[in-house]
Amino acid sequence: MLLTLSCLTRTAVACVSPGGAFVSLYAPNDRGRRSSPQPQRAEIEPSMKPRPINLLLVALLLGSLARLVAAESKPNVLLILSDDHSYPHVGCYGNTDIMTPNLDRFAAEGMRFDRAYVTCPQCVPSRASIFTGRSPVAIAMSRFSAPLPREIKTYPEALRAAGWFTGVAGRMYHMDGANVNVAESQTVFDHHKLVTFPDRLNYVKTGNGSEVGLAQFREFLDLKPASKPFFLQLCSNDPHRPLNTQGPGKHDPLKIKLPAHYPDTHLVREDFARYYDEIAHFDVFFGEVMAELEKRGLAANTLVAFMGDNGASQFRGKGTLYEFGIHVPLLVRWPGKLKPGSATAELISGEDLAPTFLAAAGLPVPPEMTGQSFAKLLRGEPFAGRRFVFAERGAHGTNLPGNSADFDLGRVVVSKTHKLIYNALGALPYWPVDFSRDAFWQELVQKHEAGKLDAKFTQLYFSKPRPMFELYNLEKDPDEFNNLAGTKDAANLERELKATLQEWMILQRDFLPLPVPARRVGSRSEK
C-alpha cells in the first residue's frame, strides 16, 4: 500500500489504522500543547480491497514520527543576555520610567526573579559561571583575559552529547580569552590551543549589533536538524558603553528618577537617559527574537531565559560588589511548565542556570557543579532555595593595575536580608569601569577637587582608603549607605557572615587571605 503524508505539523502525531489510513490522534491547542487524545474511526470505502502493506515504508515513517515526538518532548533552551544591565531597569520590576514593553509582556508570560545575582560584576567571570555552573574562582576564571580551561566542561557540551544542537551567537561570548594585539599572548594561545569553543559547540558565531544577532539567530535555526532540540546563548551589545544606540523613543533626562546614590547633575541625567535608551533598544531586539520563535512554531517547546550578564556601567555598578554591580534582572518563560505572571524572591546565583537547564532537559547534573538547580521552582514544586549567594571581583580588562577599575580584589556574601563585602585591596582608590573619561564623571572629579561636591558623594566615590569590610541591611538600607561593619550592634551578624564567606573561600580554593585571620599567639607564658 502506498502511504503519503502531505504535511507533518510540529505538534501532530499520526498513526496507521488497521485499514491502512492515517489518523491524527493529537491536535494542538491554543498554546501549542497537546490536548487529550481523541481517537477517530477511519472511513474505509466498502469497495476497497485489502492490499499488502509496505512494512518497510511503515517502519520508516513510524521511525521518523518517533524521532519527531522525541524531539518535541525535549525542550529547546534559549538564553538571551543583555550586557551591563542592573536589576531595577526593566519595567516589570516597577520602573515606570523605562520603555520595555516586550520584556514586560514576557514577564507576564513567565516568572520574574527579584533576587538574581551574578558571580562577578564583570562579563568574563560572570559568563564563565553561567556556562559551567561553578564559581570563577574554582575554575581559574577570575582574571578577565583568561580562556576557559579545556578540561572545564560546560552545560551546552552536556546538551550536545545528549542530542541537542548547540550554539552561541551575537556579541562575543568571552570564553576564549583576550589576546588581541598582544603577540606574546597570541603565541601562547596558538601553541597550547587555548581557543576551545569552536570544538565545544555546533555553531559559534559572533558579531555586534541587533541586526547581526538576529540574522545569526535565524541562521542557527535554519541549520538546526529538524529532529534535534536546540540550545543557544544569544548575546546583545546593549546596554554596554558607549551609549550610542537609539530605542523606539528617547527618555527625557529631566523626567526620569535618579537612584539615590546618583549626583543630580545635568550631565549625569543625560547619561542615565541614554542608558535607558539602550535598554529600550535591546527590548526591540528581544521582541524580534520572540516573534521569530513564534513564527517558526518553536515558542511552545522552548524554555527562554533573559538575564543581565552583570550590573550596569553606572555609579556603584559594574566592577563593584554593590547591588548595581551584581544584582541583575532575570526572567524565565517555560510554556506548560511554569505559571505565567509569577514572581519569586528566592536567591538565585548565575551559577544556578547551568544545573537548572540540565534538569529541565532531563539530564543529570555533574557533581562538580556547585550551582543549585531551580527547575523545581519553575515547575511549582516544593523548592529548598539558597541561604546565600557569593561573588568575586578580580582584574578587569588587560591593563596593568593602577586603580580599582583595572584591578581590584574583593568578595561578597549576600543573605536574604544582609550583605557583607570584603575589600582586600581597599587601599586602591575607587575608579569607575568604562566611564572614567566621560564628561559627567570628569565634572564630578573637578567638583570634588574644588571642594564643591556634596559630602555624601565624596564619601561614596572618593573616600581613601575604602573600608576593608562593609555590612549592609538590604531590607532597611537598600541603597547601601549605612555601613554596619565594626559596630557593636551588628557584631554577631558580621561574625556569622564572615564565617560563611570564610567557608566558601576555603571550599573554592580561593587565593585571597581569609576574612577571619588566625589569632595572634602571644608569648609562651600566655599560652
N, C-alpha and C positions, 0 to 999 in steps of 0.2 A: 504494500500500500504506500502511496506517495503522500507524505505529510508536508505541508507548507506552513510556515509561520511568518506572516507578513510583518508583524511588529511585536517586539517584546518591550513592554514598558518597564520602568525601573522597579515598580512595586508589584507587577503582576506575576503570578505563579500559574503555570499551566501543567496539565497532566493529560494522559491519553486515556479515554474512556474504553470500556470493553469493546465497543463497536469501532474504535479507531479514530473517533473525532476528538479534537482538542476542546477542553473545558476549562474555563477560568475559575479558579477557586477563591482568589483573593482580589479585591479591588481596593484602590487607595481611597482613604477618606480625605477630609479637607486639610489635614495636617500631614498628609503623606505617610501615615501609618496604616498598617493593615487592619481592616475590620475583621469581625468574626467570619469564619469560612461559611459560605452559603453554597452548598453543592447544587448543581443544576443537572437535570436529566438531558442527556444528549438526544437530539431528534435524529432518527435514522430512517431514511426512506425505505418503505417496505420492499421496493424493487431492488434495493442494494443487495448484492450477493457478497458473502464473506470472501475476502481476499487475503492472501498471505501477507503478514505484517513484516516489514523490513526491520528485523530486530536490531540489526547493527545501527540503522539510522535512528531508531527509537532510543537506543542506548546512548548514542552520541548526543542527541537532543536533550535527553534527561541529564546527561553529564554536564552539558552546558548550563542547563537550568539550575542544577545543584550548585555549580560554581557561582552563578548569579545570586542565588539565595544566600550562599556562604558569604559573599562579598557584602551583601545587604545587611547581614547580621553583625558584621564588624564595622564599628563606627569609623568614619573619617575623622581626623583631628586637624584642626586649623588653628594655629596660634598666631595672632596678629599683635605686633609690638609697636607701640609708639616710642619715640626716642626723647628722653629727658622730659618726663611728664609726671607731675606730682598729683597726689591723691585728690585734692579738692576740686580739680579743674576739669570736671565733666558735669554737665547739667544735672544728671540723675543723682549726684551727690548733694543736691540742694543749692548748687551755684546758679543763681538766676541771671548772672551777667553774661555767661559764656554761651555760644551758639553751637550746640552739639545734638541736633535732632536725631541723627542716625544712631549715635551711641545711646541716647536716651530711649529710643524705641527698642534697641537691642536689650537694654537693661530690663525693660518691661517684659521682654520675652524670656528672660533668663534670671540669673542670680547676681546680685550686687554684693561685692565683698568690701566691707567697711574698714577692715584691719589687715590689709595685704601689705607685706613688706618685702623688699628685695634684700639680698645678702650683701650688697655693696652699693654705695651711691655712685658707681661708675659702670659704664656699659660692659666692658670686657669681663670683669669678675662676676658681675650680676648675671650675664647671659651664660657664663660657664656653669653657674649653679642651676640655671633653668634647664640647660641641656643635660646635666649629669645627675641632678638630684643630690648634690653634695656641696659643701661649703667651698669657697675659693681657697681658703687656707689648706684644706685637706687635699686638694688636687693641684696644688702649686700654681694657682692662677691669680694670686693677689697682686702680681706685677702686671701692669696694664698691657705691656707689649708682649706678654708670654703667649706661646701657642699651646693649645690643649695637648697634653701628652698623648701619644697614640694609644698607650695602654689603658687610658681612662676612657671607659665606654660611655656612650650617650644613649638616651632612651630612643631616639629615632633609629639607631642601629638595631635595637631590640625589635622595634616595629618592622623594620625592613626584613629581618631574619624570619619574622612570623608572617610575611606576605604583603606588608604594606608597601606602597610606592611612596618614597620619601624625598623631601627636598627642602631647600632654603631659597628664598628669593627676596628681592627688594634691596634695602640698604644692607651694607656689609654686616655679616653675622659675627665677625670679630673673634673667631676661634682659631685662626691660623697665624696669629702673631702679627706684630708690626715690624716690618723690616724694610720699609720704603726708604730709599735714598741713603741707606747705611750699608756700605759694601761689606763691612766686617760681619754684620748680621746676615746679609744675604748669602754669604759663603757658608755660614753655619747651617742655615735653613736648607740650602740645596744639598749639602753634603750629608746631612742627617735626615733628610726627607721629613721635615717638621710640618709641612703643609699636609694635612690629613683629611680634611672634609670632603674633597672630591672622591676619596676612597670610601668614606663612611655612608654616603647618601646616593640616591639615584640621580638627583637633579641639584646642581649647585650653580646658581647664577646670582649676580648682584648688580645693582645699578641705583642711581639716585633719581628721585622724583616719583610722584604718584603715577604718572603715565607709564614709566618704565616698570614699576612694581606691578601695576595692573596687567600690563602686557605679559610679564613673566608669569603671573598667576594663571592667565588664560593658557599660555603655552604649556605650563606644567600640567594643567587639567587635560589639555589635548594629548599630551604624551602618556598620560596615565592609562595603563591597560584597563579595559572595561571590567575585567574580573577581579581587580585589586582595589581594596580601600586605600586611602591616601593619608599621609601626614605632610603638612607644610608649615614651616615657620616663615611668615611673610612680614617683613620689616619695613617701616616707614622712616623717612628722614625727619618728619615733623614730630614735635616742635623744637628740634635741635637748632642751636645757633649756627649760622646767622639767621635772624628772624626776618626773612625776606620773601616768604610766600604769602599769598593772599587767599583768604577764605571766601565764602559766599557774601560776606559783608564785613565791614570794618567795625571793630569795637571802639566806642568813644572813650578816650583816655579820661575825660572829665566825669564820666558816669560810672565807671567800674569801681568796685570797692577794693581797696588795697588791703592785703593782710596786715595784721597788727605789727609785724616786725619789719615793715617796709617804710623807709623815709618817704614822706609825701612831697615829692618834687615833680615838676612838670616832666622832666626827662625820665624819671622813674615810671611815671604813669604812661608815657608814650611807649616805653619798652614793654611794660606789662601788657598793654593793649595789643602790641604786636605778637607777644607770646600767645595771647588768646586767639589772635587771627590765625596763627599757625595750627592751633588745635582745631579750629573750625575747618581749616583746610584738610587736616587729617580726617575729620569727620566725614567730609565728602568722599574721600578715598575709601574709608571704611564702608560707607553706604554702597559704593560701586562694587566692592568685593562681595558684600552680602547679596546684591542684586544678581551678580554673576552666579553665585551658588544657587539662587532660586531659578534662574533661567535654565541652568543645566539639570535641574531636578535633584540637586545634591543636598539641599539645606536640611531636609528631614532626617538624614542619616549622618549629619556632621556635628560633632562637638566643636563649638567655636569658643575660643577664649581670647579676650582682649586684655592687654596689660601694658603698663608703662615699664620700660626696661630699667629705669632708675628715676630719681627725682629730677625736677626741672633745674636748668641752669639759671637759678634765681637766688635771691637772698636766702641764706641758710639752707640751700638746696643741694644740687649736685656737688659731690665732693665732700659733703658734711654728713654727719650721723644724726642730724636733727630730722624732724618729721618731713620737712620738704625734701630731704635728701633720700630717704629710704621708704617712705610711706607712699604707695602708688595706687592708681586705680586698677581694679581687676573685675571684669565682668565675664560671665560664662553662660552660654546657651547650649542646651542639650535636649532637643525636642523628644518628648515622650518619656524622658527620664527625670527631668528637673522641673520643679514647679515654677511657672512663669511669674515674674513680678516679685520674687522672693529676695530677701537680703539677710546677711549674716554679719555678726560682729566677731566671729571666730578669728583667732590669729592665724594668718597664713604666711608662709615663707616662700620666696622664689624657688627654693629647692624642693618645694612640695609639688610643683607642677609635674615633674617627671614621673614620680610614682603614681600620681593621680591619673595621668594619661595612660600609663601602662595598665593600671587596674581597670580603667574604663574600657580598655581594649580587650580585657580578659586575659592579660598576660601577667606572669609573676613579676614581682618587684625584686630586683637584685639586692642581696643582703648588704652590699656596700653603700647603697643609697641611704643617706641619713634623713632625707626629706620624708614627710608623712603624707600619705595619700588622703585626700579629702573627697574621694569618689563617693563614699557613703553619705557625706553631707550633700552632695549633688543629688543623690537618689532619694534623699529624705529619710535615710535610715539612721538609727542611733549612731552617734559620732562622738568619740572622745578626742577633743581637739588639743591643741598645744597650750602649754602654760607660758612658753617663752618663744621669742624669735631672736636671732642673733645676726649681726652684720659686722663687716670689717671695712677698713679704709687703708689703702696702700698707695703705691706710686701711681701717678696719673700721667698719661702721655709718655713721651720719650725724652723729656728734658732732664737735665741734672737738677738735684734738689736745691731749692733756694727759698721757697716758701711753701705754704700748705697747698697751694694749687698744684704744684708739680709733685710734691711728696709729703705724705703725712702717714702716720701710723696710729690707728685708733680701732677700738672695738666697742660694741654696744650690745646690751641685752634689753629687750622690751618685754614687759609683762602686760597683763590686761589692763593695768592701771598706771604703771610707772615705767620709767626708762633710766638706765644707768649708762653714761658714756664714759669711756676710758680713753683719754687723750695722752698717748705715750710720748708724743712729741709736742706737748703744749708750748714749749719754748719757741717753736717756729711760729712766726706771725701768720695770722689768717690772711689768705688771699683767695679771691673767688675763682672758680673754674669756668673758663670760657668767656668771661665778660670783663676782665680786669682792664682792658683797653677801651671799653665802651664809654661813651661820653657821660652817661648817667652815673657810673661808678667813679670816674675821674672827678666829676663835680663833687661827690661826697668826700673823696680824698682831700680835695682842696679845702672844703669846709672844715674837715677835721683838723687839718694842719693850721688853719686860721683860727681855730677855737670856736667856730660858728656852728658846729654840728650838735644837735640835741644830745644830751648826756646819755640817754638810753641807747642811741645808735652808736655812739662812741664806745660804750661798754660792749655792745653786741659784736661790732665788727673791727674794733681797733685796740682791744684790751691786750696787754702784754704783761706777763705770759698768759696764755689760755689756761684755765684750770685743768688739772690732771683728771679730776672726776667731776661729772655733772650728773645730778639726780633730779628728775622732774616728775611731778604728779600730773600725768596726762589728762586725768579727769578734771582736776581743778585748774590746771595751768597748761592748756593745750598749745599755747604759743611758746612754751618753754622759756619763760622769763625768770622764774624764781628757782635758782639752783639750791637744792636742799642738801647737797653733799657737804659733810662736815658739821652739820647742825645736830644738836643733841636730840631733838625730837625725831629725826629720821635715821638715827644711828643704827638701830636694829635692822631697818629695811635696807640701808646701804650695805650693811654687812652681809645680809642674805643675798642681795643681788650680786655683790662681788663674788660670793661663794659660787653662785650659779654660773657666772661668767668664767670663773676660775675652772670649774669642772669642764665646761665646754672647750676652753682653750687647751686644757690638758688632753682631752679626748681627740681634739682636732690636730694634735701635734703642732700647736701654734708656736711660732718662734719669738713672739713678744714676751718681755718679762711679765710674769703673772700679776694680776691686780692686788692679790693678797701676798705680800712678801713674807719670807721666813722671819721669825722673830730673832732679833739680835741676842746672841748669847753673851752674858756678862763674864766676869772673872770666875775662876774655879770656885772661889769661896761662895759665889752666889748660886752655883748650880745645886 
